[in-house]
Amino acid sequence: MTIEQLTAELVYGEPHESYLTRREAATRCKVPLSTFDSLRRQNRVPFPDAEMGKHMLWRESTIDAFLDAGGTRAS
């Protein structure tokens, strides 16, 4: 999702949900930020749903679905 799409969601009143920063997503996954970043580089966490500048953002539902599917569990 681009910044324009994210802005359109907010401006035009389309349903939106909260977005999580890297740190918030790591906390929700109950792993240190460094572990979350490592998993992200290994493509073992979902791709961000949006980017604002250099900041990656994930929808709460994306992280919740990832966790429900067993994400961050040891293989």
Secondary structure by P-SEA (a helix, b strand, c coil): ccaaaaaaaaaacccccccccaaaaaaaacccaaaaaaaaaaccccccccccccbbbbcaaaaaaaaaacccccc
